[in-house]
Amino acid sequence: MSNPENLSSCARDRSEADKNAAVTSAIKAAAKAENVPVVDPTPWVCAPSGTCPVLVGNTMVYRDAGHLADDYVEALTPVLEDELLGLVGADLSRRPSR
């Protein structure tokens, strides 16, 4: 950790957080074309201000530059569960055409 006394200096701007923005955009476009819902976790990782902190409360957000920390993922599990349960009304059995 480069700045253990100033963790806010390690926060990234939301625009820098997705290193594979082109891939993410392609996935979203493909899902939209097939009418498949997409769950975007960005709001759970980055603040509305556009900052993606390395620490939320006393839980590390990132394990490394490209992966969320296990404890943060565990903390997000109920949030993701609620999001997925909200999709139950959607036809989740639908598969993209081949």
C-alpha atoms as one frame of an Amber mdcrd trajectory, in Angstrom:
protein
   0.000   0.000   0.000   1.562   3.252  -1.110  -0.233   5.671   1.215  -1.270
   3.888   4.427  -1.717   7.194   6.251  -3.825   8.791   3.488  -6.069   6.196
   1.842  -8.141   8.849   0.079  -5.109   9.567  -2.094  -5.485   6.032  -3.493
  -9.082   6.589  -4.592  -9.665   6.595  -8.335 -12.002   8.631 -10.453 -14.968
   6.635 -11.727 -13.851   7.254 -15.315 -10.567   5.458 -14.542 -12.146   2.567
 -12.644 -13.224   0.542 -15.674 -10.009  -0.329 -17.471 -11.996  -2.353 -20.002
 -14.591   0.281 -20.866 -14.820  -0.906 -24.483 -15.530  -4.474 -23.357 -18.070
  -3.264 -20.788 -19.842  -1.188 -23.457 -19.913  -4.155 -25.843 -21.394  -6.417
 -23.162 -24.081  -3.855 -22.321 -24.925  -3.364 -26.014 -25.165  -7.117 -26.629
 -27.368  -7.566 -23.566 -29.627  -4.707 -24.639 -29.913  -6.124 -28.167 -31.075
  -9.446 -26.703 -33.291  -7.788 -24.059 -31.198  -9.313 -21.270 -30.971  -7.380
 -17.998 -27.543  -6.248 -16.822 -26.614  -5.570 -13.215 -24.089  -2.743 -13.064
 -22.186  -2.845  -9.757 -20.470   0.518 -10.311 -22.806   2.452  -7.980 -21.918
  -0.011  -5.206 -18.193   0.548  -5.717 -18.010   4.239  -6.640 -19.626   7.183
  -4.891 -22.136   9.436  -6.701 -19.439  12.119  -6.639 -17.451   9.973  -9.075
 -14.803   8.779  -6.625 -14.087   5.076  -6.163 -12.648   4.726  -2.643 -10.285
   1.969  -1.534 -11.980   1.752   1.856 -15.681   1.859   2.791 -16.179   2.000
   6.534 -13.403  -0.295   7.630 -13.680  -2.682   4.674 -11.160  -2.676   1.837
 -12.913  -2.388  -1.528 -10.164  -3.704  -3.798  -7.928  -6.756  -3.519  -5.747
  -5.429  -6.340  -6.080  -3.094  -9.319  -8.716  -5.227 -11.002 -10.540  -7.236
  -8.344 -12.841  -6.493  -5.447 -11.782  -7.668  -2.002 -13.538 -10.778  -0.683
 -14.927  -8.997   2.396 -16.389  -6.206   0.246 -17.997  -8.739  -2.095 -19.459
 -10.508   0.925 -20.840  -7.182   2.178 -22.423  -6.568  -1.248 -24.079  -9.990
  -1.405 -27.441  -8.831   0.063 -27.468  -5.837  -2.286 -26.856  -8.046  -5.313
 -29.451 -10.525  -4.060 -32.059  -7.742  -3.846 -31.147  -6.575  -7.343 -31.479
 -10.091  -8.754 -34.773 -10.683  -6.947 -36.014  -7.468  -8.546 -35.386  -9.073
 -11.921 -37.598 -12.058 -11.148 -40.400 -10.375 -13.070 -38.151 -10.376 -16.139
 -37.933 -13.528 -18.215 -34.659 -14.816 -16.789 -34.967 -18.091 -18.688 -34.637
 -16.323 -22.045 -31.432 -17.113 -23.857 -29.800 -15.156 -26.678 -30.581 -16.451
 -30.150 -27.834 -18.441 -31.849
